[in-house]
Amino acid sequence: MTGEASLRGTDVLVIGGGMIGCALADRLTLAGASVRVCEAGGVASGTTSHGEGNVLVSDKGPGPELELAQLSRRLWPDVLERVAERLPADAAAIEWEPKGGIVVATTDAGAAALTAFARGQRAAGVCCEDLDADRLAAAEPALTRDVVAAIYYPDDAQVQPAGAAAALIGSAVAAGAAVETGCAITGPILRGGRLIGVQTTKGARHADVVINAAGPWSGSVSGLLGAPIAVQPRRGDVLITAPMPPTVFHKVYDADYVGAVGSSDVALQSSAVVESTRGGPLLLGSSRRQCGFDNRLRPDSLAAIARKAMRLYPVLADVAIMRAYGGFRPYVDDHLPVIGPDPRLPGLWHATGHEGAGIGLSTGTAQLVASALAGRPDEVDIAAFAVDRPAVIATRSTDPRTEDVSR
């Protein structure tokens, strides 16, 4: 990163200790800023600890989110190297696995859509290649043979999300950042129409710049600060199998996944996503449902995940499910993150709304914010993620019937 000293003397307060907040803390301290992170719970205790750790380019069509994903994917190895230099043990906890992804279609219609989607991605610089039946069987021996089309994405990768967040915040602390957990935001500190800090459950905290990186709770936080944005929770569930011998060697998912991600339907959306972990269990997803902060596990969601996963991997019919969990993704109606300064309230910035892609997009998001704060353009235009676009500006932060007051 060039021009790092340009943020020296800048006090930055980051609201939220999830993956985005931790990546911001790491990058901004590298740029010379004095950084404090205020997290209402514990580091990585919200969305980050309930995710799969995906670092993907395969699920994004041409446009600004794909450009941010490509930037982030290029940055991840550099971040790993930097963390390893400071904190070798923490770097190992990231569990970086550049194992690649395979997207399959099991119907003629799905194959046509997948082929067209991949063609557009290739035109946008994504590396992907068709797999015939023999190559697919060699890559994933246990995968169903009922596949009409398959595309391989060598750049797809995975991290252990909580481990990655902890490593980045550890790197930031080693460089001088401060972290306060159990520190919830209660209101703004204003001077002359500018935000100069926040009131918290631990007292007043002043800063030159306040960054709202509170994930699904960003809508509530922004409302408390007087500049509400329309970020809402979108729930997803994951099944975890008992430990298995090597069975799945890539991130494998049905082409329906892309449609589920891009859907704005409030009802349950599900698709088959199957991937291994370093410890042996498989992660089975995925689902999406807009139900506020209702934290109940729902049988229809879990059944849909299991049914579709078994269709891709019939061997799973005989595998025990060890546990299930769910979490909330920060959702925006136009399916783009919210990154940059809030024009309604000087001193307030946002870095949120990544929905299920926050782990993968975190490094690029942190670079865009660092560059913008320093007044420098970046290779991805931050304007595409502007706060004042119609899908983002809200008249209120959340529906009071669904607001999670525990945050």
C-alpha positions in Angstrom: 0.0 0.0 0.0 1.4 3.3 -1.0 1.0 6.6 0.8 0.5 4.9 4.2 1.7 7.9 6.2 -1.2 10.0 4.8 -3.5 8.7 7.6 -1.1 9.4 10.4 -2.7 11.6 13.0 -6.2 10.4 12.1 -8.2 8.9 14.9 -10.6 6.2 13.6 -13.3 4.5 15.6 -14.7 1.3 14.0 -18.1 0.1 15.2 -18.1 -3.7 15.0 -15.6 -6.4 15.6 -16.6 -8.8 12.9 -14.6 -9.7 9.8 -15.1 -6.3 8.2 -14.2 -4.4 11.3 -11.1 -6.5 11.9 -9.9 -6.0 8.3 -10.5 -2.3 8.6 -8.5 -2.1 11.9 -5.6 -4.1 10.3 -5.4 -2.0 7.2 -6.0 1.4 8.8 -3.3 0.8 11.4 -1.0 -0.2 8.6 -1.8 3.2 7.0 -0.8 5.0 10.1 -4.2 5.8 11.6 -4.9 5.5 15.4 -7.7 2.9 15.5 -10.2 1.9 18.2 -12.7 -0.9 17.7 -15.9 -0.9 19.7 -17.8 -4.2 19.6 -21.1 -4.8 21.5 -20.3 -8.5 22.1 -17.1 -10.3 21.5 -14.7 -10.2 18.5 -16.2 -12.3 15.6 -19.2 -13.2 17.8 -21.9 -12.2 15.3 -22.2 -12.9 11.6 -18.5 -13.9 11.2 -18.7 -16.8 13.6 -21.8 -18.2 11.9 -20.4 -18.2 8.3 -18.5 -20.7 6.1 -15.4 -18.6 5.4 -15.9 -18.2 1.7 -13.6 -16.2 -0.5 -15.4 -16.5 -3.8 -15.4 -15.0 -7.3 -17.5 -17.8 -8.7 -20.9 -16.5 -7.5 -20.7 -12.9 -8.8 -21.6 -11.7 -12.2 -19.9 -8.8 -14.0 -20.1 -5.5 -12.1 -18.7 -3.7 -9.1 -19.2 -6.5 -6.6 -17.2 -8.9 -8.8 -14.5 -6.2 -9.2 -14.3 -5.9 -5.4 -14.2 -9.7 -5.1 -11.3 -9.9 -7.6 -9.4 -7.2 -5.7 -10.0 -8.9 -2.4 -8.9 -12.3 -3.7 -5.6 -10.7 -4.9 -5.1 -9.1 -1.5 -5.8 -12.1 0.7 -2.3 -13.7 0.2 -0.6 -10.4 1.0 -2.7 -10.0 4.2 -1.7 -13.5 5.2 1.9 -12.8 4.6 1.8 -9.6 6.7 0.0 -11.3 9.6 2.5 -14.2 9.5 5.3 -11.7 9.8 3.8 -10.2 12.9 1.9 -13.1 14.5 2.9 -16.5 13.0 0.6 -18.5 15.3 -2.4 -16.3 14.5 -1.7 -16.6 10.8 -2.0 -20.4 11.0 -5.4 -20.0 12.6 -6.7 -18.4 9.4 -6.6 -21.8 7.7 -6.2 -20.4 4.2 -7.3 -23.0 1.7 -7.1 -22.0 -2.0 -8.9 -25.2 -3.0 -11.0 -23.8 -5.9 -14.7 -24.1 -6.5 -16.9 -26.2 -8.8 -20.3 -25.1 -9.8 -22.6 -27.8 -11.2 -26.0 -27.8 -13.0 -28.2 -30.9 -12.9 -30.8 -29.8 -15.4 -30.6 -28.6 -19.0 -32.1 -25.2 -18.1 -29.6 -24.9 -15.2 -26.7 -25.8 -17.5 -27.7 -23.2 -20.1 -27.9 -20.5 -17.4 -24.6 -21.6 -15.8 -22.8 -21.6 -19.2 -24.0 -18.1 -20.0 -23.1 -16.8 -16.5 -19.6 -18.2 -16.8 -19.2 -16.6 -20.3 -20.0 -13.2 -18.8 -17.5 -13.8 -16.0 -14.7 -14.8 -18.4 -15.3 -11.5 -20.2 -14.8 -9.8 -16.9 -11.5 -11.5 -16.2 -12.6 -14.4 -14.1 -10.6 -17.6 -14.6 -13.0 -20.5 -15.0 -13.1 -23.6 -17.2 -15.6 -26.2 -18.3 -15.2 -29.7 -16.8 -16.3 -32.8 -18.8 -17.6 -35.8 -17.0 -14.2 -37.5 -16.7 -12.5 -34.5 -15.3 -15.4 -33.8 -12.9 -15.3 -37.4 -11.6 -11.5 -37.2 -11.1 -11.9 -33.9 -9.2 -14.9 -35.0 -7.0 -15.2 -38.8 -7.0 -18.2 -38.9 -4.6 -20.2 -36.3 -6.5 -23.4 -37.4 -8.3 -23.0 -38.3 -11.9 -26.3 -36.7 -12.6 -24.6 -33.5 -13.8 -25.3 -31.7 -17.1 -22.6 -29.0 -16.8 -19.8 -28.1 -14.4 -17.5 -25.1 -14.2 -14.2 -25.0 -12.3 -13.1 -21.8 -10.5 -9.5 -22.1 -9.4 -9.5 -18.8 -7.5 -12.2 -19.8 -5.0 -10.8 -20.2 -1.5 -11.8 -20.6 2.1 -10.7 -19.4 5.5 -11.7 -20.2 9.1 -13.8 -17.1 9.6 -13.4 -16.6 13.4 -9.7 -17.5 13.1 -9.2 -15.0 10.3 -10.9 -12.2 12.1 -8.9 -12.9 15.3 -5.7 -12.9 13.3 -6.5 -9.6 11.7 -7.5 -7.9 14.9 -4.4 -9.3 16.6 -2.3 -7.9 13.8 -4.0 -4.5 14.3 -3.4 -4.6 18.1 0.2 -5.5 17.6 0.5 -2.3 15.5 -1.2 -0.2 18.2 -5.0 -0.5 17.7 -7.3 -0.7 20.8 -10.2 -3.1 21.1 -13.2 -2.8 23.5 -15.6 -5.6 23.7 -18.9 -5.4 25.5 -19.0 -1.8 24.3 -22.3 -1.0 22.7 -23.2 2.3 20.9 -25.9 4.4 22.6 -25.8 7.6 20.6 -23.7 10.2 18.7 -21.4 13.0 19.9 -22.0 15.9 17.6 -20.3 19.3 17.1 -21.4 21.8 14.6 -23.4 19.2 12.6 -20.4 16.8 12.5 -20.0 13.4 14.2 -16.9 13.6 16.4 -17.5 10.4 18.4 -20.0 8.1 20.0 -21.6 7.5 23.4 -21.1 3.9 24.5 -22.0 1.7 27.4 -18.4 2.3 28.5 -18.5 6.1 28.1 -17.7 8.7 25.4 -15.3 7.8 22.6 -14.1 10.5 20.3 -12.7 10.2 16.8 -12.1 12.1 13.6 -13.8 9.3 11.7 -16.5 6.8 12.8 -17.0 3.7 10.6 -20.2 1.8 10.9 -19.2 -1.9 10.3 -21.8 -3.5 12.5 -23.0 -6.0 9.9 -26.7 -6.9 10.3 -26.9 -4.4 13.2 -25.7 -1.5 11.0 -29.3 -0.3 10.4 -29.9 0.0 14.2 -26.5 1.6 14.8 -27.0 4.1 11.9 -30.4 5.0 13.3 -28.9 5.7 16.7 -26.4 8.0 15.1 -29.1 9.9 13.2 -28.3 8.7 9.7 -30.3 5.5 9.1 -29.4 3.1 6.3 -31.6 0.2 5.1 -29.4 -2.7 6.1 -31.5 -5.6 7.4 -30.8 -9.1 8.6 -31.1 -12.0 6.3 -30.9 -15.4 8.0 -29.0 -18.4 6.8 -28.5 -21.9 8.3 -25.6 -24.4 8.0 -25.5 -28.1 8.8 -22.2 -29.7 10.1 -21.6 -33.4 9.6 -19.6 -35.7 11.8 -15.9 -35.8 10.9 -15.4 -37.7 7.6 -12.4 -39.1 5.7 -11.5 -37.0 2.6 -14.7 -36.9 0.6 -15.1 -33.3 -0.8 -12.1 -31.6 -2.3 -13.4 -28.3 -3.5 -16.2 -25.9 -2.6 -19.0 -27.5 -4.6 -22.4 -26.0 -5.2 -25.4 -26.1 -7.4 -25.9 -23.3 -9.9 -29.2 -22.5 -8.1 -27.0 -20.9 -5.4 -26.3 -17.8 -7.5 -30.0 -17.2 -8.0 -30.7 -17.6 -4.2 -28.0 -15.1 -3.4 -29.5 -12.6 -5.9 -33.1 -13.1 -4.9 -35.0 -10.5 -3.0 -37.7 -12.9 -2.0 -38.5 -12.8 1.7 -39.4 -16.5 1.8 -37.0 -19.3 2.2 -34.4 -19.7 -0.6 -32.2 -22.7 -0.5 -29.5 -24.4 -2.7 -26.9 -27.1 -2.3 -23.4 -26.0 -1.1 -21.0 -28.6 0.2 -17.4 -28.1 1.4 -14.9 -29.7 3.6 -13.1 -28.3 6.7 -9.6 -28.9 7.8 -10.8 -30.7 10.9 -12.9 -33.3 8.9 -16.6 -32.2 9.2 -18.4 -31.0 6.0 -20.3 -27.8 6.0 -23.7 -28.1 4.2 -25.6 -25.0 3.1 -27.2 -22.8 2.2 -30.4 -21.0 3.0 -31.7 -17.4 3.0 -34.8 -16.1 4.6 -35.8 -12.6 5.7 -37.3 -13.1 9.2 -35.8 -10.2 11.2 -33.6 -11.3 14.1 -35.7 -14.4 14.7 -32.9 -16.8 15.9 -34.9 -20.1 15.8 -33.6 -23.0 13.8 -36.4 -24.0 11.4 -37.0 -27.6 10.2 -38.0 -26.6 6.7 -34.7 -24.8 6.2 -32.5 -27.6 7.6 -34.5 -30.2 5.6 -34.1 -28.3 2.4 -30.3 -28.0 2.9 -30.0 -31.7 3.7 -32.1 -32.8 0.8 -30.3 -30.8 -1.8 -26.8 -31.7 -0.4 -27.7 -35.4 -0.6 -28.7 -34.9 -4.2 -25.2 -33.7 -5.0 -23.4 -36.2 -2.7 -25.5 -39.3 -2.3 -22.9 -40.6 0.2 -24.3 -38.1 2.7 -27.4 -40.1 3.2 -25.4 -42.3 5.7 -23.6 -39.5 7.4 -24.6 -38.2 10.9 -25.3 -34.5 11.4 -23.3 -33.3 14.3 -24.9 -29.9 14.8 -26.7 -27.0 13.0 -26.4 -23.3 13.4 -27.7 -20.1 11.9 -26.7 -16.5 11.6 -27.7 -13.1 10.1 -26.2 -11.6 7.0 -26.3 -7.8 6.4 -28.7 -7.5 3.5 -29.4 -4.5 1.1 -32.2 -4.6 -1.5 -29.9 -3.9 -4.4 -27.4 -6.6 -3.3 -24.4 -4.3 -3.1 -22.3 -3.4 0.0 -22.5 0.1 1.5 -19.0 1.6 1.6 -17.9 5.2 2.0 -18.8 8.5 3.7 -22.3 9.4 4.7 -23.1 12.7 3.0 -25.8 13.4 5.6 -23.5 13.4 8.5 -19.8 14.4 8.1 -17.5 12.2 10.1 -19.6 9.0 9.6 -18.6 6.3 7.2 -20.1 2.9 6.5 -18.6 -0.5 5.6 -21.4 -2.9 5.7 -24.2 -4.7 3.7 -22.0 -7.4 2.2 -24.6 -10.1 3.0 -22.9 -13.5 2.8 -19.8 -12.3 1.1 -18.2 -10.3 3.9 -15.4 -12.7 4.6 -14.2 -12.7 1.0 -14.8 -9.0 0.4 -13.2 -7.8 3.7 -9.7 -7.1 2.4 -10.8 -5.2 -0.6 -13.3 -3.2 1.4 -10.6 -2.2 3.9 -8.4 -1.1 1.1 -11.1 1.0 -0.5 -11.8 2.7 2.8 -8.2 3.4 3.5 -7.6 4.8 0.0 -10.8 7.0 0.2 -9.9 8.3 3.7 -6.4 9.3 2.3 -8.1 11.0 -0.7 -6.7 8.6 -3.2 -8.5 6.7 -6.0 -8.4 2.9 -6.0 -8.6 0.3 -8.8 -12.2 -0.3 -7.8 -14.5 2.8 -7.9 -16.0 3.2 -4.4 -18.8 5.3 -6.0 -20.6 2.1 -6.9 -21.1 1.4 -3.2 -22.2 4.9 -2.3 -24.4 5.5 0.8 -26.8 7.8 -0.9 -28.2 5.4 -3.5 -32.0 4.7 -3.3 -31.7 1.2 -1.8 -29.6 2.4 1.1 -31.1 5.6 2.5 -33.7 4.7 5.1 -36.2 6.8 7.0 -35.9 4.4 10.0 -33.2 1.9 10.8 -35.2 -1.3 11.6 -38.7 -2.7 12.0 -39.3 -2.4 15.8 -41.0 -5.8 15.7 -37.8 -7.5 14.6 -35.0 -5.4 16.1 -32.5 -7.3 18.2 -32.2 -5.2 21.3 -29.4 -7.4 22.7 -26.9 -5.6 20.5 
